[in-house]
Amino acid sequence: MKGIGKAIRDRMPEVRLPDIRMPELTREAEIAVYMVHRSAGAEDYFFLFDFEEFVAKSEGGYFVKPVLRIFTGRDDFSRSRFARQFREVFAAEFDRMRGEAANKKSGWLSWSFIGSSAVEILGGFLANLVLAVALGAGKQLLNLTGVAGLVKGKSDEAKLQDAFEQTKVKVETALSHIEVTIHRELYDYAYRDGMKGKISGMDRDAWPLPAYVREHLDDGQSGSWW
């Protein structure tokens, strides 16, 4: 079976990427995440992501620093399981959003390395980098000189895979310690069929749930809008 590194070099033999660095991310864009519990089980939940502000600012030509704000109805779930599921679902939804942005040819979200970059080959790499930045765990990972070197074949398959695995580890470690906010409406929904749980950490001044979230509370599957 052909290795990942060789596959990249074979498919992009003439690719030359400039040795540049990501500029300082001084503009922030909030990514609100709504963690919805399907049932009375603490581990039975899905995610709804609001990429609207992030996409609007990115399509405006800005490199923005994503700021995660996670709303939930309860916080007694396993943090390690949450971290893994959050990272995986975020990556899938981010890639779906970016795929649509690519069709618009607007902003950095539409960038593509000849349609077959290391990001796409490894799947979800860019989404994990964005998460790392949002969590304050990925400043060194957004050095495009290193990413460009990988795509140009300056690193072997093992190093390429290792970079991806290290990014995932950093992201999941940070996610396992991230602060979550109890939202009144999500709290009521999470405990709709039984005794109410604790309400410590509830933001009583939080805005009402967005229409998209209310419309998809009963879907039982993750999604996003932008």
C-alpha positions in Angstrom: 0.0 0.0 0.0 1.4 3.4 -1.0 2.4 5.5 2.0 0.7 8.9 2.7 3.9 10.8 2.2 4.7 9.2 -1.1 1.1 9.7 -2.2 1.3 13.4 -1.6 4.6 13.7 -3.5 3.4 11.7 -6.4 0.1 13.6 -6.8 1.7 17.1 -6.3 5.2 16.9 -7.8 5.3 20.5 -8.9 3.6 22.2 -5.9 5.7 25.0 -4.5 4.2 26.7 -1.5 5.7 29.9 -0.1 7.4 29.8 3.3 5.0 32.0 5.2 3.7 32.2 8.6 0.1 32.8 9.8 -0.3 36.4 10.8 -1.2 37.3 14.4 -4.8 36.5 15.0 -6.0 39.7 16.6 -9.6 39.5 15.5 -11.8 37.1 17.4 -14.9 35.3 16.2 -17.1 33.3 18.6 -18.2 29.8 17.7 -21.1 29.0 20.0 -21.7 25.3 20.6 -24.9 23.9 21.9 -24.6 20.5 23.6 -28.1 18.9 23.6 -28.9 15.8 25.7 -31.2 13.3 23.9 -32.3 11.6 27.1 -31.7 11.5 30.8 -28.3 9.9 30.3 -25.4 12.2 31.0 -23.4 10.7 28.1 -26.3 10.8 25.6 -25.8 14.1 23.7 -25.1 15.7 20.4 -23.7 19.1 19.2 -25.0 22.0 17.2 -22.4 24.5 16.0 -22.9 28.1 15.2 -20.2 29.0 12.6 -22.1 32.1 11.4 -19.8 34.8 12.9 -16.6 32.8 12.1 -17.5 32.3 8.5 -18.7 35.9 8.0 -15.4 37.3 9.3 -13.3 34.7 7.5 -15.0 35.4 4.2 -14.3 39.1 4.7 -10.7 38.3 4.2 -9.6 38.1 7.8 -7.6 35.4 9.6 -9.7 35.2 12.8 -9.1 33.6 16.2 -12.0 31.3 17.0 -13.4 31.6 20.5 -15.4 28.6 21.7 -18.3 29.0 24.0 -20.1 25.8 24.9 -23.6 25.8 26.3 -25.1 22.6 27.8 -27.9 21.5 30.0 -25.8 19.5 32.5 -22.1 19.2 33.2 -21.8 15.8 34.9 -20.6 14.0 31.8 -17.2 12.3 31.2 -14.8 14.9 30.1 -12.5 12.5 28.3 -15.3 11.0 26.2 -16.7 14.5 25.6 -13.3 15.7 24.4 -13.0 12.9 21.8 -16.5 13.2 20.5 -16.4 17.0 20.4 -13.2 17.0 18.4 -14.5 14.4 15.9 -17.8 16.1 15.4 -16.3 19.5 15.1 -13.9 18.3 12.5 -16.7 16.8 10.4 -18.9 19.8 10.7 -16.1 22.2 10.0 -15.1 20.3 6.9 -18.7 20.4 5.7 -18.8 24.1 6.2 -15.5 24.6 4.5 -16.6 22.5 1.6 -19.5 24.9 0.9 -17.2 27.9 1.4 -14.8 26.5 -1.2 -17.7 26.8 -3.8 -18.0 30.5 -3.0 -14.3 31.2 -3.7 -14.3 33.7 -0.9 -11.8 34.1 2.0 -9.2 31.8 3.3 -11.7 29.1 4.0 -11.9 28.4 0.3 -8.1 27.8 0.0 -7.1 24.5 -1.5 -3.7 23.0 -2.3 -4.5 21.8 -5.8 -7.5 20.0 -4.5 -5.4 17.3 -2.8 -3.6 18.7 0.2 -2.2 16.9 3.2 -5.2 18.4 5.1 -7.6 16.6 2.9 -5.6 13.4 2.7 -5.4 13.1 6.5 -8.9 14.4 6.9 -9.9 17.0 9.5 -6.3 18.3 9.9 -7.3 21.9 9.3 -10.3 21.6 11.6 -8.1 20.3 14.4 -5.6 23.2 13.9 -8.5 25.7 14.2 -9.6 23.9 17.4 -6.1 24.0 18.7 -5.9 27.8 18.2 -9.3 28.3 19.8 -8.1 26.3 22.9 -4.8 28.1 23.1 -3.0 24.9 22.3 -1.9 25.3 18.8 0.2 28.5 18.2 3.2 26.5 17.0 1.0 24.3 14.9 -0.2 27.1 12.7 3.3 27.8 11.3 2.6 27.4 7.6 6.2 26.9 6.9 5.9 23.5 8.7 2.7 22.6 6.9 4.1 23.6 3.5 7.1 21.5 4.2 5.0 18.5 4.8 3.0 19.0 1.6 6.2 19.5 -0.5 7.5 16.1 0.7 10.2 17.5 3.0 8.9 15.2 5.7 8.2 11.5 5.5 5.0 9.7 6.2 5.8 9.0 9.8 6.4 12.7 10.6 3.3 13.7 8.8 1.1 11.3 10.7 2.9 12.2 13.9 2.1 15.9 13.5 -1.6 15.1 13.0 -1.6 12.8 16.0 0.1 15.3 18.2 -2.5 17.9 17.2 -5.3 15.6 18.2 -3.8 14.9 21.5 -3.3 18.6 22.3 -6.8 19.4 21.3 -8.4 16.6 23.3 -6.3 17.4 26.4 -7.4 21.0 26.2 -11.1 20.1 25.6 -11.2 17.8 28.6 -10.6 20.9 30.8 -12.7 23.5 28.9 -15.3 25.5 30.8 -18.9 24.9 29.8 -21.9 27.1 30.6 -25.3 25.7 31.8 -28.1 27.2 29.7 -31.5 27.4 31.2 -33.4 26.1 28.2 -30.9 23.3 27.6 -31.1 22.5 31.3 -34.9 22.2 31.2 -34.6 20.0 28.0 -31.9 17.7 29.5 -34.1 17.1 32.6 -37.4 17.1 30.9 -38.3 13.5 31.9 -37.1 13.4 35.5 -35.7 15.0 38.6 -33.8 18.2 38.0 -30.0 18.2 38.4 -27.7 20.9 39.9 -27.7 24.4 38.4 -24.3 25.6 39.5 -22.6 27.3 36.6 -25.8 28.4 35.0 -25.7 31.7 33.0 -29.1 33.2 33.9 -28.5 36.1 31.6 -27.7 34.0 28.5 -29.5 34.8 25.3 -32.4 32.6 24.4 -31.5 29.6 22.2 -31.1 30.5 18.5 -34.0 29.4 16.2 -31.8 26.8 14.6 -31.2 25.1 17.9 -34.8 25.1 18.9 -35.8 23.6 15.6 -33.3 20.8 15.9 -33.6 19.8 19.6 -35.4 16.7 18.8 -33.3 15.6 15.8 -30.9 13.6 17.9 -27.9 14.3 15.6 -25.2 16.8 15.4 -25.3 19.7 12.9 -24.2 23.3 12.2 -25.2 26.5 10.5 -23.3 29.4 9.0 
